[in-house]
Amino acid sequence: MGPRVVSRSGWLLALLVLLSVGLLGVADFHGVDARHGPASSSLKRLHTSAAKVKVGAAAALQPHENEHAKAKSLVQVSQQHTAFTVDGLNAVLLQDNPTYERVKRSTLHDLVETLRGPANWNAAQIATMMKRIPMAKWQKYQRTRTYLEREIAGLSHALLPAIVDFHTTEMKDLPGGLQHHFVWSSDTVDGTAGLPNVIVHERVSWPQWPQEAIQWFGQDMVEYRTPNHHVGLGTNPGTKGFGTDNHELLNPFHPSVLDKYQGPPLSITMDQVYEYSHDNGATWIAIPNATYTITRTVTPLGGGRSRAQITKINTTPNFAHDRHTVTKEFDPPPVKK
C-alpha cells in the first residue's frame, strides 16, 4: 500500500477543525473570569479539583510548622499591651520554656493553672502565688513575669516584698543604757534574700514635754524641746535580716539631773517604729509588730542618791512580753575638798 495522499480540501478541513478547537479553548479560559461569561462545566470541575488539592496540601503541613505559626500569632497577641489574656500568657510561657511541663510539673504550675482558669482572681492573690516562686526560677521565666506585671493592673505594686516576722531576739543591759537585738524576714519564699532593694531604719517621735522636764535637758538637746522626730540606724539593707539598737539611759537629760534634781519623778516617753522603704527612702512603710515606746524616768531617792530607768515596750497587741527595763542607782558625787 503506497503513501496516503491528502487533498487540498482535506487539509483545509483539518485546519478549520483545529482553529475551532483553539477558539473554544480560549473562550473557556476566559470563561473562568466572570467578566467574560460562564466557564465550561469541564473547566469548573478542573478548578474544583485544584482547590481541593490546595486545601489538602495546607492540611498536610508538618505539625511543628502549624505550632510555630500558632506561637507566632500568640506572641503578637502578647505584645499588644492591652490586658491579660490566656493566649498572651501561653505565648510568653512557651517563649521562656518551649517544653513547659512536657516532662515534669513546673514550679509555676499552680500559678499558671489559676490564670488559665476562671477569672475570679485579683492582683493580690496572684502576687502571693508569685512570691512563692524562687527568684532563681523567675530568671528563667523573665518574659512571663514581665507580661503579667504589664497586663494585670496593680500586680507590680502587689509584688513589692514586705518585711514580716519582725521580733526581738534579746534586750539587755548596757553600762550606759539598753541594747535591743531584733530580726526580720520577707513575705517571699527567698526570705531576706527576697529584699534586694529594701532598706530599714527607725523613726523616733515625741510630743511637747512639760517644762519641768525640759529644763533638765542638755544644752545641745535643742531638737527635743519641741514636738519633733528623727531617724536612726542609718539605712540598713533589708537583706541583712537583723539589727542592733542602743538606747542611752539618760539622753536627753543632762547628767546633772542625777544629783541636783530633788522633785517628783521626771518621765519622758518617745514613740519608736521600725520602717522599710522600696524607693531608697522616698517613702517608708511601718514594719508590722515593730512599734515601741521608750520611757526614761529619773527619781530622787534622798540623801543625794537617785535612780535612772529606761523601759522599752512593744505596743503591738499580744506583744506585751516584748519589753525590757534597765535600772541603775547613783550615789551622790564625792564632796570636793
GUTOR-421495 format. One record per residue (C-alpha): residue number from 1; residue in one letter; x negated, y, z negated. Coordinates in nm, 2 decimals. Example, Ala and Ser with C-alpha at 12.3 -4.5 7.8 and 13.67 -1.06 7.14 Angstrom:
BEGIN
seq: 1	type: A	px: -1.23	py: -0.45	pz: -0.78;
seq: 2	type: S	px: -1.37	py: -0.11	pz: -0.71;
END
This chain:
BEGIN
seq: 1	type: M	px: 0.00	py: 0.00	pz: 0.00;
seq: 2	type: G	px: -0.15	py: 0.34	pz: 0.11;
seq: 3	type: P	px: -0.17	py: 0.67	pz: -0.07;
seq: 4	type: R	px: 0.16	py: 0.83	pz: -0.16;
seq: 5	type: V	px: 0.23	py: 1.15	pz: 0.04;
seq: 6	type: V	px: 0.44	py: 1.42	pz: -0.13;
seq: 7	type: S	px: 0.63	py: 1.65	pz: 0.10;
seq: 8	type: R	px: 0.61	py: 2.03	pz: 0.06;
seq: 9	type: S	px: 0.97	py: 2.03	pz: -0.06;
seq: 10	type: G	px: 0.88	py: 1.78	pz: -0.33;
seq: 11	type: W	px: 0.61	py: 2.00	pz: -0.47;
seq: 12	type: L	px: 0.84	py: 2.29	pz: -0.47;
seq: 13	type: L	px: 1.10	py: 2.09	pz: -0.66;
seq: 14	type: A	px: 0.84	py: 1.98	pz: -0.92;
seq: 15	type: L	px: 0.72	py: 2.34	pz: -0.97;
seq: 16	type: L	px: 1.07	py: 2.46	pz: -1.03;
seq: 17	type: V	px: 1.13	py: 2.19	pz: -1.30;
seq: 18	type: L	px: 0.80	py: 2.29	pz: -1.48;
seq: 19	type: L	px: 0.89	py: 2.66	pz: -1.47;
seq: 20	type: S	px: 1.24	py: 2.57	pz: -1.61;
seq: 21	type: V	px: 1.09	py: 2.38	pz: -1.90;
seq: 22	type: G	px: 0.84	py: 2.65	pz: -1.97;
seq: 23	type: L	px: 1.10	py: 2.92	pz: -1.98;
seq: 24	type: L	px: 1.31	py: 2.71	pz: -2.21;
seq: 25	type: G	px: 1.02	py: 2.67	pz: -2.45;
seq: 26	type: V	px: 0.97	py: 3.05	pz: -2.45;
seq: 27	type: A	px: 1.33	py: 3.10	pz: -2.52;
seq: 28	type: D	px: 1.33	py: 2.85	pz: -2.80;
seq: 29	type: F	px: 1.02	py: 3.01	pz: -2.96;
seq: 30	type: H	px: 1.17	py: 3.35	pz: -2.96;
seq: 31	type: G	px: 1.49	py: 3.19	pz: -3.09;
seq: 32	type: V	px: 1.31	py: 3.14	pz: -3.43;
seq: 33	type: D	px: 1.34	py: 3.52	pz: -3.48;
seq: 34	type: A	px: 1.69	py: 3.63	pz: -3.55;
seq: 35	type: R	px: 1.63	py: 3.93	pz: -3.34;
seq: 36	type: H	px: 1.61	py: 3.70	pz: -3.02;
seq: 37	type: G	px: 1.91	py: 3.49	pz: -3.07;
seq: 38	type: P	px: 1.96	py: 3.14	pz: -3.23;
seq: 39	type: A	px: 1.69	py: 2.88	pz: -3.22;
seq: 40	type: S	px: 1.74	py: 2.53	pz: -3.07;
seq: 41	type: S	px: 1.85	py: 2.26	pz: -3.31;
seq: 42	type: S	px: 1.53	py: 2.07	pz: -3.25;
seq: 43	type: L	px: 1.32	py: 2.36	pz: -3.34;
seq: 44	type: K	px: 1.53	py: 2.41	pz: -3.65;
seq: 45	type: R	px: 1.45	py: 2.06	pz: -3.76;
seq: 46	type: L	px: 1.08	py: 2.12	pz: -3.70;
seq: 47	type: H	px: 1.08	py: 2.43	pz: -3.93;
seq: 48	type: T	px: 1.28	py: 2.25	pz: -4.19;
seq: 49	type: S	px: 1.03	py: 1.96	pz: -4.19;
seq: 50	type: A	px: 0.74	py: 2.21	pz: -4.21;
seq: 51	type: A	px: 0.90	py: 2.38	pz: -4.51;
seq: 52	type: K	px: 0.94	py: 2.05	pz: -4.69;
seq: 53	type: V	px: 0.57	py: 1.97	pz: -4.62;
seq: 54	type: K	px: 0.47	py: 2.31	pz: -4.77;
seq: 55	type: V	px: 0.67	py: 2.26	pz: -5.09;
seq: 56	type: G	px: 0.53	py: 1.91	pz: -5.12;
seq: 57	type: A	px: 0.18	py: 2.04	pz: -5.09;
seq: 58	type: A	px: 0.24	py: 2.30	pz: -5.36;
seq: 59	type: A	px: 0.37	py: 2.04	pz: -5.59;
seq: 60	type: A	px: 0.06	py: 1.83	pz: -5.52;
seq: 61	type: L	px: -0.17	py: 2.09	pz: -5.68;
seq: 62	type: Q	px: -0.41	py: 1.94	pz: -5.94;
seq: 63	type: P	px: -0.28	py: 1.97	pz: -6.30;
seq: 64	type: H	px: -0.58	py: 2.18	pz: -6.41;
seq: 65	type: E	px: -0.51	py: 2.43	pz: -6.13;
seq: 66	type: N	px: -0.15	py: 2.47	pz: -6.25;
seq: 67	type: E	px: -0.27	py: 2.51	pz: -6.61;
seq: 68	type: H	px: -0.53	py: 2.76	pz: -6.51;
seq: 69	type: A	px: -0.26	py: 2.97	pz: -6.33;
seq: 70	type: K	px: -0.03	py: 2.95	pz: -6.63;
seq: 71	type: A	px: -0.31	py: 3.05	pz: -6.87;
seq: 72	type: K	px: -0.40	py: 3.34	pz: -6.64;
seq: 73	type: S	px: -0.04	py: 3.46	pz: -6.64;
seq: 74	type: L	px: -0.02	py: 3.43	pz: -7.02;
seq: 75	type: V	px: -0.34	py: 3.63	pz: -7.06;
seq: 76	type: Q	px: -0.18	py: 3.91	pz: -6.85;
seq: 77	type: V	px: 0.12	py: 3.90	pz: -7.09;
seq: 78	type: S	px: -0.10	py: 3.92	pz: -7.39;
seq: 79	type: Q	px: -0.28	py: 4.23	pz: -7.26;
seq: 80	type: Q	px: 0.03	py: 4.44	pz: -7.21;
seq: 81	type: H	px: 0.01	py: 4.59	pz: -7.56;
seq: 82	type: T	px: 0.39	py: 4.55	pz: -7.61;
seq: 83	type: A	px: 0.49	py: 4.34	pz: -7.91;
seq: 84	type: F	px: 0.42	py: 3.99	pz: -8.04;
seq: 85	type: T	px: 0.53	py: 3.70	pz: -7.82;
seq: 86	type: V	px: 0.47	py: 3.33	pz: -7.84;
seq: 87	type: D	px: 0.33	py: 3.33	pz: -7.49;
seq: 88	type: G	px: 0.09	py: 3.60	pz: -7.58;
seq: 89	type: L	px: -0.02	py: 3.40	pz: -7.88;
seq: 90	type: N	px: -0.07	py: 3.09	pz: -7.68;
seq: 91	type: A	px: -0.28	py: 3.27	pz: -7.42;
seq: 92	type: V	px: -0.53	py: 3.41	pz: -7.66;
seq: 93	type: L	px: -0.54	py: 3.09	pz: -7.86;
seq: 94	type: L	px: -0.64	py: 2.90	pz: -7.55;
seq: 95	type: Q	px: -0.90	py: 3.16	pz: -7.47;
seq: 96	type: D	px: -1.06	py: 3.12	pz: -7.81;
seq: 97	type: N	px: -1.03	py: 2.74	pz: -7.80;
seq: 98	type: P	px: -0.93	py: 2.57	pz: -7.47;
seq: 99	type: T	px: -0.90	py: 2.24	pz: -7.66;
seq: 100	type: Y	px: -0.69	py: 2.37	pz: -7.95;
seq: 101	type: E	px: -0.56	py: 2.07	pz: -8.16;
seq: 102	type: R	px: -0.62	py: 1.81	pz: -7.89;
seq: 103	type: V	px: -0.83	py: 1.61	pz: -8.13;
seq: 104	type: K	px: -0.76	py: 1.72	pz: -8.48;
seq: 105	type: R	px: -0.54	py: 1.95	pz: -8.68;
seq: 106	type: S	px: -0.67	py: 2.31	pz: -8.68;
seq: 107	type: T	px: -0.72	py: 2.53	pz: -8.99;
seq: 108	type: L	px: -0.48	py: 2.77	pz: -8.81;
seq: 109	type: H	px: -0.21	py: 2.51	pz: -8.77;
seq: 110	type: D	px: 0.04	py: 2.63	pz: -9.03;
seq: 111	type: L	px: -0.01	py: 2.99	pz: -8.92;
seq: 112	type: V	px: 0.04	py: 2.91	pz: -8.55;
seq: 113	type: E	px: 0.34	py: 2.69	pz: -8.61;
seq: 114	type: T	px: 0.51	py: 2.96	pz: -8.82;
seq: 115	type: L	px: 0.45	py: 3.22	pz: -8.55;
seq: 116	type: R	px: 0.59	py: 2.98	pz: -8.28;
seq: 117	type: G	px: 0.90	py: 2.91	pz: -8.49;
seq: 118	type: P	px: 1.20	py: 3.13	pz: -8.57;
seq: 119	type: A	px: 1.10	py: 3.49	pz: -8.60;
seq: 120	type: N	px: 1.22	py: 3.53	pz: -8.96;
seq: 121	type: W	px: 0.87	py: 3.61	pz: -9.10;
seq: 122	type: N	px: 0.72	py: 3.95	pz: -9.18;
seq: 123	type: A	px: 0.37	py: 4.11	pz: -9.17;
seq: 124	type: A	px: 0.31	py: 4.05	pz: -9.54;
seq: 125	type: Q	px: 0.38	py: 3.68	pz: -9.51;
seq: 126	type: I	px: 0.16	py: 3.64	pz: -9.20;
seq: 127	type: A	px: -0.12	py: 3.83	pz: -9.37;
seq: 128	type: T	px: -0.10	py: 3.60	pz: -9.67;
seq: 129	type: M	px: -0.14	py: 3.29	pz: -9.45;
seq: 130	type: M	px: -0.43	py: 3.46	pz: -9.25;
seq: 131	type: K	px: -0.61	py: 3.53	pz: -9.58;
seq: 132	type: R	px: -0.62	py: 3.16	pz: -9.65;
seq: 133	type: I	px: -0.83	py: 3.10	pz: -9.34;
seq: 134	type: P	px: -1.21	py: 3.15	pz: -9.39;
seq: 135	type: M	px: -1.38	py: 3.44	pz: -9.23;
seq: 136	type: A	px: -1.62	py: 3.19	pz: -9.06;
seq: 137	type: K	px: -1.31	py: 3.04	pz: -8.88;
seq: 138	type: W	px: -1.19	py: 3.38	pz: -8.76;
seq: 139	type: Q	px: -1.53	py: 3.44	pz: -8.59;
seq: 140	type: K	px: -1.42	py: 3.17	pz: -8.35;
seq: 141	type: Y	px: -1.07	py: 3.30	pz: -8.31;
seq: 142	type: Q	px: -1.15	py: 3.67	pz: -8.28;
seq: 143	type: R	px: -0.92	py: 3.73	pz: -7.98;
seq: 144	type: T	px: -0.63	py: 3.56	pz: -8.16;
seq: 145	type: R	px: -0.68	py: 3.78	pz: -8.47;
seq: 146	type: T	px: -0.72	py: 4.09	pz: -8.27;
seq: 147	type: Y	px: -0.40	py: 4.01	pz: -8.08;
seq: 148	type: L	px: -0.20	py: 3.95	pz: -8.39;
seq: 149	type: E	px: -0.32	py: 4.27	pz: -8.56;
seq: 150	type: R	px: -0.24	py: 4.47	pz: -8.25;
seq: 151	type: E	px: 0.10	py: 4.33	pz: -8.18;
seq: 152	type: I	px: 0.25	py: 4.27	pz: -8.53;
seq: 153	type: A	px: 0.34	py: 4.60	pz: -8.69;
seq: 154	type: G	px: 0.19	py: 4.66	pz: -9.03;
seq: 155	type: L	px: -0.03	py: 4.35	pz: -9.01;
seq: 156	type: S	px: -0.37	py: 4.53	pz: -9.01;
seq: 157	type: H	px: -0.28	py: 4.71	pz: -9.33;
seq: 158	type: A	px: -0.15	py: 4.40	pz: -9.50;
seq: 159	type: L	px: -0.47	py: 4.22	pz: -9.41;
seq: 160	type: L	px: -0.68	py: 4.45	pz: -9.62;
seq: 161	type: P	px: -0.83	py: 4.24	pz: -9.90;
seq: 162	type: A	px: -0.72	py: 4.32	pz: -10.26;
seq: 163	type: I	px: -0.91	py: 4.27	pz: -10.58;
seq: 164	type: V	px: -0.74	py: 4.03	pz: -10.81;
seq: 165	type: D	px: -0.81	py: 3.82	pz: -11.12;
seq: 166	type: F	px: -0.99	py: 4.11	pz: -11.30;
seq: 167	type: H	px: -1.07	py: 4.01	pz: -11.65;
seq: 168	type: T	px: -1.31	py: 4.07	pz: -11.93;
seq: 169	type: T	px: -1.59	py: 3.82	pz: -12.00;
seq: 170	type: E	px: -1.73	py: 3.99	pz: -12.30;
seq: 171	type: M	px: -1.71	py: 4.31	pz: -12.51;
seq: 172	type: K	px: -1.99	py: 4.35	pz: -12.76;
seq: 173	type: D	px: -2.16	py: 4.59	pz: -12.99;
seq: 174	type: L	px: -2.45	py: 4.81	pz: -12.88;
seq: 175	type: P	px: -2.67	py: 5.01	pz: -13.11;
seq: 176	type: G	px: -2.51	py: 5.32	pz: -12.99;
seq: 177	type: G	px: -2.17	py: 5.21	pz: -12.88;
seq: 178	type: L	px: -1.98	py: 4.93	pz: -12.69;
seq: 179	type: Q	px: -2.06	py: 4.73	pz: -12.39;
seq: 180	type: H	px: -1.80	py: 4.58	pz: -12.16;
seq: 181	type: H	px: -1.86	py: 4.30	pz: -11.91;
seq: 182	type: F	px: -1.60	py: 4.20	pz: -11.66;
seq: 183	type: V	px: -1.55	py: 4.01	pz: -11.33;
seq: 184	type: W	px: -1.31	py: 4.01	pz: -11.03;
seq: 185	type: S	px: -1.22	py: 3.82	pz: -10.72;
seq: 186	type: S	px: -1.03	py: 3.88	pz: -10.40;
seq: 187	type: D	px: -0.69	py: 3.75	pz: -10.27;
seq: 188	type: T	px: -0.87	py: 3.58	pz: -9.98;
seq: 189	type: V	px: -1.00	py: 3.22	pz: -9.96;
seq: 190	type: D	px: -1.35	py: 3.36	pz: -9.94;
seq: 191	type: G	px: -1.35	py: 3.50	pz: -10.30;
seq: 192	type: T	px: -1.57	py: 3.81	pz: -10.35;
seq: 193	type: A	px: -1.73	py: 3.74	pz: -10.01;
seq: 194	type: G	px: -1.39	py: 3.85	pz: -9.87;
seq: 195	type: L	px: -1.45	py: 4.21	pz: -9.99;
seq: 196	type: P	px: -1.73	py: 4.32	pz: -9.75;
seq: 197	type: N	px: -1.61	py: 4.68	pz: -9.71;
seq: 198	type: V	px: -1.48	py: 4.73	pz: -10.06;
seq: 199	type: I	px: -1.63	py: 4.95	pz: -10.34;
seq: 200	type: V	px: -1.54	py: 4.96	pz: -10.71;
seq: 201	type: H	px: -1.56	py: 5.24	pz: -10.96;
seq: 202	type: E	px: -1.40	py: 5.36	pz: -11.29;
seq: 203	type: R	px: -1.18	py: 5.67	pz: -11.33;
seq: 204	type: V	px: -1.15	py: 5.82	pz: -11.68;
seq: 205	type: S	px: -0.90	py: 6.09	pz: -11.76;
seq: 206	type: W	px: -0.80	py: 6.28	pz: -12.07;
seq: 207	type: P	px: -0.53	py: 6.52	pz: -12.20;
seq: 208	type: Q	px: -0.56	py: 6.85	pz: -12.38;
seq: 209	type: W	px: -0.70	py: 6.76	pz: -12.72;
seq: 210	type: P	px: -0.64	py: 6.97	pz: -13.03;
seq: 211	type: Q	px: -0.89	py: 7.25	pz: -13.11;
seq: 212	type: E	px: -0.98	py: 7.08	pz: -13.44;
seq: 213	type: A	px: -1.15	py: 6.81	pz: -13.24;
seq: 214	type: I	px: -1.28	py: 7.02	pz: -12.95;
seq: 215	type: Q	px: -1.48	py: 7.24	pz: -13.19;
seq: 216	type: W	px: -1.70	py: 6.94	pz: -13.28;
seq: 217	type: F	px: -1.79	py: 6.87	pz: -12.92;
seq: 218	type: G	px: -2.14	py: 6.92	pz: -12.79;
seq: 219	type: Q	px: -2.21	py: 7.24	pz: -12.62;
seq: 220	type: D	px: -2.28	py: 7.06	pz: -12.29;
seq: 221	type: M	px: -1.94	py: 6.88	pz: -12.30;
seq: 222	type: V	px: -1.76	py: 7.16	pz: -12.13;
seq: 223	type: E	px: -1.55	py: 6.94	pz: -11.90;
seq: 224	type: Y	px: -1.39	py: 6.77	pz: -12.20;
seq: 225	type: R	px: -1.24	py: 7.09	pz: -12.33;
seq: 226	type: T	px: -0.95	py: 7.09	pz: -12.08;
seq: 227	type: P	px: -0.75	py: 6.81	pz: -11.92;
seq: 228	type: N	px: -0.96	py: 6.66	pz: -11.65;
seq: 229	type: H	px: -1.11	py: 6.33	pz: -11.52;
seq: 230	type: H	px: -1.44	py: 6.19	pz: -11.40;
seq: 231	type: V	px: -1.55	py: 5.88	pz: -11.22;
seq: 232	type: G	px: -1.83	py: 5.65	pz: -11.32;
seq: 233	type: L	px: -2.01	py: 5.32	pz: -11.25;
seq: 234	type: G	px: -2.13	py: 5.45	pz: -10.91;
seq: 235	type: T	px: -1.99	py: 5.27	pz: -10.61;
seq: 236	type: N	px: -2.04	py: 4.90	pz: -10.68;
seq: 237	type: P	px: -1.98	py: 4.67	pz: -10.38;
seq: 238	type: G	px: -1.68	py: 4.45	pz: -10.41;
seq: 239	type: T	px: -1.88	py: 4.15	pz: -10.31;
seq: 240	type: K	px: -2.08	py: 4.19	pz: -10.63;
seq: 241	type: G	px: -1.79	py: 4.04	pz: -10.83;
seq: 242	type: F	px: -1.88	py: 4.17	pz: -11.17;
seq: 243	type: G	px: -1.96	py: 4.49	pz: -11.36;
seq: 244	type: T	px: -2.10	py: 4.63	pz: -11.69;
seq: 245	type: D	px: -1.97	py: 4.94	pz: -11.85;
seq: 246	type: N	px: -2.14	py: 5.11	pz: -12.15;
seq: 247	type: H	px: -1.94	py: 5.34	pz: -12.38;
seq: 248	type: E	px: -2.12	py: 5.57	pz: -12.63;
seq: 249	type: L	px: -2.00	py: 5.57	pz: -12.98;
seq: 250	type: L	px: -1.96	py: 5.94	pz: -13.03;
seq: 251	type: N	px: -1.96	py: 6.11	pz: -12.69;
seq: 252	type: P	px: -1.82	py: 6.38	pz: -12.65;
seq: 253	type: F	px: -1.86	py: 6.45	pz: -13.02;
seq: 254	type: H	px: -2.18	py: 6.61	pz: -13.13;
seq: 255	type: P	px: -2.38	py: 6.40	pz: -13.39;
seq: 256	type: S	px: -2.35	py: 6.68	pz: -13.64;
seq: 257	type: V	px: -1.98	py: 6.59	pz: -13.69;
seq: 258	type: L	px: -2.10	py: 6.28	pz: -13.90;
seq: 259	type: D	px: -2.24	py: 6.48	pz: -14.19;
seq: 260	type: K	px: -2.07	py: 6.82	pz: -14.16;
seq: 261	type: Y	px: -1.70	py: 6.74	pz: -14.09;
seq: 262	type: Q	px: -1.50	py: 6.69	pz: -14.41;
seq: 263	type: G	px: -1.14	py: 6.69	pz: -14.29;
seq: 264	type: P	px: -0.89	py: 6.42	pz: -14.20;
seq: 265	type: P	px: -0.99	py: 6.16	pz: -13.93;
seq: 266	type: L	px: -1.06	py: 6.31	pz: -13.59;
seq: 267	type: S	px: -0.94	py: 6.09	pz: -13.30;
seq: 268	type: I	px: -0.95	py: 6.14	pz: -12.92;
seq: 269	type: T	px: -0.82	py: 5.90	pz: -12.66;
seq: 270	type: M	px: -0.92	py: 5.86	pz: -12.30;
seq: 271	type: D	px: -0.74	py: 5.66	pz: -12.03;
seq: 272	type: Q	px: -0.96	py: 5.44	pz: -11.80;
seq: 273	type: V	px: -0.87	py: 5.25	pz: -11.49;
seq: 274	type: Y	px: -1.10	py: 5.05	pz: -11.26;
seq: 275	type: E	px: -1.02	py: 5.11	pz: -10.89;
seq: 276	type: Y	px: -1.13	py: 4.99	pz: -10.55;
seq: 277	type: S	px: -1.15	py: 5.15	pz: -10.20;
seq: 278	type: H	px: -1.14	py: 5.02	pz: -9.84;
seq: 279	type: D	px: -1.24	py: 5.35	pz: -9.68;
seq: 280	type: N	px: -1.56	py: 5.45	pz: -9.86;
seq: 281	type: G	px: -1.38	py: 5.64	pz: -10.13;
seq: 282	type: A	px: -1.13	py: 5.84	pz: -9.93;
seq: 283	type: T	px: -0.85	py: 5.66	pz: -10.11;
seq: 284	type: W	px: -0.85	py: 5.45	pz: -10.43;
seq: 285	type: I	px: -0.63	py: 5.17	pz: -10.55;
seq: 286	type: A	px: -0.59	py: 5.07	pz: -10.91;
seq: 287	type: I	px: -0.71	py: 4.71	pz: -10.98;
seq: 288	type: P	px: -0.43	py: 4.51	pz: -11.14;
seq: 289	type: N	px: -0.48	py: 4.43	pz: -11.51;
seq: 290	type: A	px: -0.77	py: 4.68	pz: -11.53;
seq: 291	type: T	px: -0.62	py: 4.98	pz: -11.73;
seq: 292	type: Y	px: -0.76	py: 5.06	pz: -12.07;
seq: 293	type: T	px: -0.76	py: 5.32	pz: -12.34;
seq: 294	type: I	px: -1.08	py: 5.42	pz: -12.52;
seq: 295	type: T	px: -1.03	py: 5.58	pz: -12.86;
seq: 296	type: R	px: -1.31	py: 5.74	pz: -13.07;
seq: 297	type: T	px: -1.25	py: 5.83	pz: -13.43;
seq: 298	type: V	px: -1.47	py: 6.00	pz: -13.69;
seq: 299	type: T	px: -1.37	py: 5.96	pz: -14.06;
seq: 300	type: P	px: -1.54	py: 6.13	pz: -14.35;
seq: 301	type: L	px: -1.60	py: 5.88	pz: -14.64;
seq: 302	type: G	px: -1.71	py: 6.13	pz: -14.91;
seq: 303	type: G	px: -2.04	py: 6.19	pz: -15.05;
seq: 304	type: G	px: -2.18	py: 6.29	pz: -14.71;
seq: 305	type: R	px: -2.10	py: 5.95	pz: -14.57;
seq: 306	type: S	px: -1.89	py: 5.89	pz: -14.26;
seq: 307	type: R	px: -1.77	py: 5.62	pz: -14.03;
seq: 308	type: A	px: -1.76	py: 5.63	pz: -13.64;
seq: 309	type: Q	px: -1.54	py: 5.39	pz: -13.45;
seq: 310	type: I	px: -1.48	py: 5.32	pz: -13.08;
seq: 311	type: T	px: -1.20	py: 5.09	pz: -12.97;
seq: 312	type: K	px: -1.13	py: 4.98	pz: -12.61;
seq: 313	type: I	px: -0.79	py: 4.82	pz: -12.54;
seq: 314	type: N	px: -0.64	py: 4.68	pz: -12.22;
seq: 315	type: T	px: -0.29	py: 4.84	pz: -12.19;
seq: 316	type: T	px: -0.16	py: 4.59	pz: -11.94;
seq: 317	type: P	px: 0.14	py: 4.39	pz: -12.08;
seq: 318	type: N	px: 0.03	py: 4.05	pz: -12.21;
seq: 319	type: F	px: -0.34	py: 4.16	pz: -12.21;
seq: 320	type: A	px: -0.35	py: 4.30	pz: -12.57;
seq: 321	type: H	px: -0.61	py: 4.03	pz: -12.65;
seq: 322	type: D	px: -0.85	py: 4.21	pz: -12.42;
seq: 323	type: R	px: -0.99	py: 4.46	pz: -12.67;
seq: 324	type: H	px: -1.29	py: 4.53	pz: -12.88;
seq: 325	type: T	px: -1.38	py: 4.77	pz: -13.17;
seq: 326	type: V	px: -1.73	py: 4.88	pz: -13.28;
seq: 327	type: T	px: -1.75	py: 5.04	pz: -13.62;
seq: 328	type: K	px: -2.06	py: 5.20	pz: -13.78;
seq: 329	type: E	px: -2.10	py: 5.38	pz: -14.11;
seq: 330	type: F	px: -2.36	py: 5.65	pz: -14.16;
seq: 331	type: D	px: -2.53	py: 5.77	pz: -14.48;
seq: 332	type: P	px: -2.59	py: 6.14	pz: -14.53;
seq: 333	type: P	px: -2.91	py: 6.27	pz: -14.38;
seq: 334	type: P	px: -3.20	py: 6.29	pz: -14.62;
seq: 335	type: V	px: -3.24	py: 6.61	pz: -14.81;
seq: 336	type: K	px: -3.52	py: 6.82	pz: -14.68;
seq: 337	type: K	px: -3.77	py: 6.92	pz: -14.95;
END
